């Protein structure tokens, strides 16, 4: 090797730690499940319509179009101010009545409402051994601040806590509606 090749190799090696430390956020994942006493078909009848998330206590009202077809949209209003208040817009990208599951993406949300970006989620109802149902809500997302050194309210921990809180509130509402399964 000549001096020029060695110098180039040394410079390249010296840059590796800086490049590794300069990366942005990593994709976060949250999965929350709950068990309810009702059979899957009954639970799916209550939550399986993409156009109706009003079973979630945070959703005051919603509008949408497209039913349960791929690319259907919905706007979730989180206060009685309607379009003037906090809103989350979503699009459906996978739906299976047979599998009792659907997947959607957030297309618009203020990070002050939900501190995430590039959010996708899956809601599924499954039979529970011994009767009843298991409802699983899982999502993947990036924190609300895409650059390094995010403010505390937009960091990974804030995003995880917010999404976990949304899922837990919705699933707790299902437990209250359908009851807990007997052991």
C-alpha positions as CSV (number, residue, x, y, z in Angstrom):
1,X,0.0,0.0,0.0
2,X,1.2,3.5,-0.8
3,X,1.0,6.5,1.6
4,X,-2.0,7.9,-0.2
5,X,-4.1,4.7,0.2
6,X,-3.1,4.4,3.8
7,X,-4.1,8.0,4.5
8,X,-7.5,7.6,2.7
9,X,-8.1,4.4,4.7
10,X,-7.2,6.2,8.0
11,X,-9.5,9.1,7.3
12,X,-12.4,6.7,6.4
13,X,-11.8,4.7,9.6
14,X,-11.7,7.9,11.7
15,X,-15.1,9.0,10.3
16,X,-16.9,5.7,11.2
17,X,-17.6,6.6,14.9
18,X,-18.8,10.1,13.9
19,X,-21.2,8.7,11.3
20,X,-22.5,6.1,13.8
21,X,-23.2,8.7,16.4
22,X,-24.9,11.1,13.9
23,X,-27.8,8.9,13.2
24,X,-31.3,10.1,13.9
25,X,-34.1,8.4,15.8
26,X,-34.8,4.7,15.8
27,X,-38.2,3.1,15.1
28,X,-40.1,2.4,18.3
29,X,-42.6,-0.3,18.8
30,X,-45.5,-0.8,21.3
31,X,-47.7,-3.8,21.7
32,X,-50.6,-3.8,24.3
33,X,-53.0,-6.7,24.7
34,X,-56.0,-7.3,26.9
35,X,-58.5,-10.1,27.5
36,X,-62.2,-9.7,27.5
37,X,-65.1,-12.1,28.2
38,X,-67.0,-11.6,24.9
39,X,-66.3,-13.9,22.0
40,X,-64.2,-12.6,19.1
41,X,-67.1,-12.1,16.7
42,X,-68.9,-9.8,19.3
43,X,-65.8,-7.8,20.0
44,X,-65.0,-7.5,16.3
45,X,-68.5,-6.3,15.6
46,X,-67.9,-3.5,18.1
47,X,-64.4,-2.4,16.9
48,X,-63.8,-3.9,13.5
49,X,-65.3,-1.0,11.5
50,X,-62.5,1.4,10.5
51,X,-65.1,4.2,10.2
52,X,-66.0,3.9,13.9
53,X,-63.4,4.4,16.6
54,X,-65.9,6.1,18.9
55,X,-65.5,3.1,21.2
56,X,-62.2,4.7,22.3
57,X,-62.8,7.2,25.1
58,X,-60.5,9.9,23.6
59,X,-62.5,10.1,20.4
60,X,-65.4,12.5,20.7
61,X,-66.4,12.2,17.0
62,X,-65.1,11.2,13.7
63,X,-65.7,11.5,10.0
64,X,-64.4,9.4,7.1
65,X,-65.0,7.8,3.8
66,X,-64.3,4.5,2.1
67,X,-65.7,2.1,4.7
68,X,-63.3,-0.7,5.3
69,X,-61.8,-0.6,1.8
70,X,-58.1,-0.1,1.3
71,X,-57.2,3.6,1.3
72,X,-60.3,4.5,3.3
73,X,-59.8,7.6,5.5
74,X,-60.9,8.8,8.8
75,X,-60.5,11.9,10.9
76,X,-60.6,11.4,14.7
77,X,-61.7,14.5,16.7
78,X,-60.4,14.5,20.2
79,X,-62.5,17.4,21.6
80,X,-65.9,18.9,21.0
81,X,-64.3,21.6,19.0
82,X,-64.6,19.4,15.9
83,X,-62.1,20.4,13.1
84,X,-60.9,23.4,15.2
85,X,-59.7,21.0,18.0
86,X,-57.1,18.2,18.1
87,X,-57.5,15.8,15.2
88,X,-55.8,12.7,13.9
89,X,-56.2,11.8,10.2
90,X,-55.6,8.1,9.3
91,X,-55.7,5.9,6.2
92,X,-56.5,2.1,6.1
93,X,-53.9,0.0,4.3
94,X,-54.9,-3.6,5.2
95,X,-58.3,-5.0,6.3
96,X,-59.4,-8.6,7.0
97,X,-62.8,-9.3,8.3
98,X,-61.9,-13.0,8.3
99,X,-58.7,-12.5,10.4
100,X,-60.5,-9.8,12.5
101,X,-57.6,-7.4,11.9
102,X,-56.9,-4.1,10.2
103,X,-53.8,-1.9,9.7
104,X,-53.7,1.9,9.3
105,X,-51.3,4.8,9.1
106,X,-51.5,8.3,10.5
107,X,-51.4,10.8,7.7
108,X,-51.7,13.9,9.8
109,X,-51.3,14.8,13.5
110,X,-49.8,17.6,15.4
111,X,-46.9,16.4,17.6
112,X,-48.5,18.4,20.4
113,X,-51.5,15.9,20.1
114,X,-49.5,12.7,19.6
115,X,-45.7,13.1,19.7
116,X,-44.9,10.7,16.8
117,X,-44.1,10.6,13.1
118,X,-44.3,7.8,10.5
119,X,-46.9,6.0,12.7
120,X,-48.5,2.7,11.6
121,X,-50.7,0.5,13.7
122,X,-52.5,-2.9,13.7
123,X,-55.6,-3.9,15.7
124,X,-56.5,-7.6,16.0
125,X,-59.1,-9.7,17.8
126,X,-58.2,-13.3,18.5
127,X,-59.9,-16.2,20.4
128,X,-58.7,-16.7,23.9
129,X,-58.0,-20.2,25.3
130,X,-60.9,-21.0,27.6
131,X,-63.3,-18.6,26.0
132,X,-63.5,-14.9,25.4
133,X,-61.1,-12.8,23.3
134,X,-57.6,-11.3,23.2
135,X,-57.4,-7.9,21.6
136,X,-54.0,-6.8,20.5
137,X,-53.1,-3.2,19.4
138,X,-49.6,-2.7,18.2
139,X,-47.8,0.1,16.5
140,X,-44.5,1.3,15.1
141,X,-43.4,4.9,14.9
142,X,-40.7,7.4,15.2
143,X,-40.6,10.1,17.9
144,X,-42.1,13.5,17.2
145,X,-38.7,15.2,16.8
146,X,-36.8,13.7,13.9
147,X,-33.4,15.2,14.6
148,X,-30.8,14.5,17.3
149,X,-31.2,15.9,20.8
150,X,-35.1,16.1,20.9
151,X,-36.9,18.2,23.5
152,X,-38.2,16.0,26.4
153,X,-41.8,16.2,25.2
154,X,-40.8,14.9,21.7
155,X,-38.3,12.2,22.6
156,X,-38.5,8.4,22.3
157,X,-39.8,8.0,25.9
158,X,-42.6,10.6,25.3
159,X,-43.7,8.9,22.1
160,X,-43.7,5.4,23.7
161,X,-45.7,6.7,26.7
162,X,-48.2,8.5,24.5
163,X,-48.9,5.6,22.2
164,X,-49.0,3.2,25.2
165,X,-51.5,5.5,26.9
166,X,-53.7,5.6,23.8
167,X,-53.7,1.8,23.5
168,X,-54.3,1.2,27.2
169,X,-57.2,3.6,27.4
170,X,-58.9,2.0,24.4
171,X,-58.4,-1.5,25.6
172,X,-59.5,-0.6,29.1
173,X,-62.7,0.7,27.6
174,X,-63.2,-2.7,26.0
175,X,-62.7,-4.5,29.3
176,X,-65.3,-2.1,30.8
177,X,-67.7,-2.9,28.0
178,X,-67.3,-6.6,27.7
179,X,-66.0,-7.6,31.1
180,X,-63.0,-9.6,32.1
181,X,-62.9,-13.4,31.3
182,X,-63.4,-15.7,34.2
183,X,-60.1,-17.6,34.7
